[in-house]
Amino acid sequence: MVNRLSLIFTLLSFIIAGALCYLSYLAVVVE
């Protein structure tokens, strides 16, 4: 059985990483 807390933490890590990449992309485009 998968630990629900571990799964949520993993998903949050991917979301945060994606958001940082997206913000970096916007910063480059705007500049």
N, C-alpha and C positions, 0 to 999 in steps of 0.2 A: 504493500500500500504506500502510495506517495504521500510524503508529508505536505499537507496543504500550505503550511507557513513557508516551507522551502520553495514551493511552486510559486507562491505569490511574490516572494522576494526575488526570484529569478525573473519573473515577468516585469517587475518594477525596474530591475537592473537594465533589462533590454529597452524598456520605455524611456528611461533616463538617458541611456546611451544614444538612442535614436533622437531624442529631443536635443541633446548637445550637438550632435552632428548636424541636425536641421538648423539650429541657431548659428552654428559656425558657417554653414552654407549661406544663410541669409546675410550674415555680417559681411561676407566676401562680396556677395552680389550688390548689396546696398552701397558698399564702399567702392 
